[in-house]
Amino acid sequence: MNRLILQLLLLPASFWERLGVDTEKLRLILNVKLTLDDRRPRTTLKASPAAKKKNTSGSNILQFIIMIAMGAAFLVYFFFTRDAYVAYFLYFFSLMCVLALMLIADFSTILMDTRDQYIILPRPVDDRTFAVSRILHIGILLLTQIGGLALPGLVYTGIAYGLLPGIIFILQIAVAGILTLLLVNQFYLMMIRWLSARRLKDLIATFQIIFSIAVFSSYYFGPALLRSEWIQQFHIRDAAWSWLLPPVWIASLQQLAIAPLSLLTVALSLLAVIAPAVALWLVIRIFSAGFNDKLAALAGGDERQGQSGTGARHGHTWRSRLAGMLTRTPLESAGFNIVWLLTGRTREFKQKLYPTFAYIPVYFLFMFFVGFGNRGTPGSFEEKLERLRDGGTFLILFYLSLFTLMSVFQLITQSERFNAAWVYRAAPVRAPGAFMSGVLMAVLVRFFFPFILALTLLAIPVTGGAIINDALLAAAIGSIEAMLIALFTMKAYPFSQPPKRPGGNVIATLMIMGFVGMLGYGHYVLLAYEWLVWAACIMAWGAFALMLRYFRKDAWEGLEA
């Protein structure tokens, strides 16, 4: 299939040549890259060594089925909206968002792959040919997945409206895929041209985090939005701001066949047809200039160019003060500093962890605007505020924030640069318990306590000062949980192991979470008695201090480096 798509893309050779692309070199580069893709083992499914030698068609079929299921979920717009124009707009908006997420999360590494600087860049390959080869390589891989994503929509359109709208739908899918590919890559090429290598890497990581948060948020708020009166009364012809959105242009193509012609739909349909050509011209003729030079710069390290000495000294002072207050020995301080610094500088760690931090604010907004106790009645703002005040919602949020600890301890032992952990073996740690207690304190102070503090500051205006003892008790229970997770599931030094698949000590994790759930339920029972909450708070912090004392003395047998 990839070879067929490549032949079709290179068929208009004169078109590529007029754009300044060397078609013969483009063909050679893409042939080699597609050959490497065919030979590279699949990582979608964890297969046994014997299975890796067999054909990977089963993995492809499973991936195709997953894409079909995802595309079928988009059909909900056609059943929950009254206007077909709006339904197709929402459909293509969701489709393009998913494609953009796939491009950013999975395929951006192809565009930014620095390994070609050792093979292709020393050869006489110009910037335009090289940039186009990257984009077409991504496009070919994307087209193999967009088929399953669009199949349910094609079947629905053909059944509901007939053959001609079905043919137009295929055109719409092609335009949506090409336009998304070009817009994402155009944005990347603009940033490559204007930003330094370090800032570009930071920007890509930020966008991956933002898209992950957006997808997670839409899972909760999407159904509520579809049921809202605003979306039911929304009409594109009355919303001039929507005319600027590419999904509206693409949805207009369908209106040419299923609705009476109007000047607006014709104009927006022309934009849908013209936009991919304009985006392609901008990518090739304007933004690909200097692509080879910037790619060579990206191969460099994460040097801190332009970092002010004042900012560095301020961060160093703040971290040193915390380490001095929370640790007792130089070894414990070393564990604290290593985790604090590496979690703030390692991009792959932040890309995996930070999206999970957004779950708590999303849960809060969901419970406030939709709510578990609203019983389908929207209610006024004051009524929602009263439910928030009386329903123990903030207590639930306190304990939901404990899940961030699970993610941190799952990821903190893994790193793409795990070979640098030789320092643990070169200078054997004689008291690993002291070192790991520094790791524990860094995790709590950097990733858990800020959540508790933010939720407390948010809750005080709503519930009053009575929430303070609840926050302190939840923080104590969370600290105990962090210690238990570190003891029973963390079997390696920080950033000393290669990336692994989620899993492992499932039974220990479930037992720890069950124990914490029991403590949380006990906290809920004590809500009516303030003095009992204060007593439980004192006991919990006392238990944590006692456990920390023995934690520092633990031998940590079997700890890997």
Number of C-alpha atoms within 10 A of each C-alpha: 8 17 13 9 16 18 11 10 14 16 12 11 13 12 12 18 12 9 14 15 24 18 19 11 16 21 15 11 17 19 16 11 14 17 12 11 13 12 9 9 12 14 9 10 12 11 14 8 8 7 10 13 10 9 9 15 9 11 16 16 12 13 16 18 14 15 20 20 15 17 24 17 14 21 17 15 19 19 11 14 19 15 18 18 22 21 21 26 23 21 22 24 20 17 23 21 16 19 21 20 21 16 23 20 18 12 20 20 12 14 20 19 15 18 13 14 16 10 8 14 18 10 9 8 16 19 21 23 23 21 25 21 22 21 19 19 21 20 21 19 16 18 17 15 18 21 18 21 26 22 18 20 25 20 13 15 20 17 12 11 13 14 12 13 21 21 14 19 23 16 16 22 22 17 21 25 21 20 24 23 23 24 18 17 25 21 13 21 24 17 18 24 18 12 14 14 23 16 16 17 17 13 15 18 18 17 15 22 20 17 19 19 18 16 15 16 18 14 10 16 15 11 13 13 13 16 12 10 9 10 16 15 11 14 16 17 12 9 9 9 9 15 18 11 12 23 24 24 28 29 27 27 26 25 20 16 15 14 12 8 11 10 8 13 24 16 14 21 22 14 20 23 17 12 19 20 14 13 18 20 14 15 24 21 14 14 22 22 18 16 19 22 14 19 20 18 16 19 14 11 9 15 9 9 10 6 9 9 8 9 10 10 11 11 12 13 12 11 16 15 11 16 23 15 9 17 20 13 13 14 20 25 25 18 24 28 20 15 22 21 14 15 23 11 13 15 18 14 19 18 19 16 19 20 18 19 17 18 18 20 15 18 17 18 15 16 19 18 17 20 19 13 14 15 8 9 9 12 12 10 11 9 12 18 16 13 18 20 15 11 13 13 18 22 20 16 19 24 20 13 24 24 17 21 20 17 16 21 18 20 23 22 22 20 21 14 13 16 13 13 16 12 12 14 10 8 8 11 13 10 15 22 23 28 22 28 27 29 24 23 26 26 22 19 16 14 20 23 19 12 20 21 16 10 21 22 14 12 21 13 10 15 18 12 13 12 20 17 21 24 22 23 24 26 25 23 24 26 26 21 20 22 21 18 21 21 15 12 17 21 16 18 20 25 25 22 22 12 14 12 7 10 8 11 12 11 10 14 17 11 11 18 18 12 12 19 14 12 15 20 12 13 20 15 12 16 17 10 9 14 12 15 21 17 12 20 22 16 14 21 18 13 15 19 15 11 14 20 14 11 22 18 13 16 13 17 9 8 11 15 20
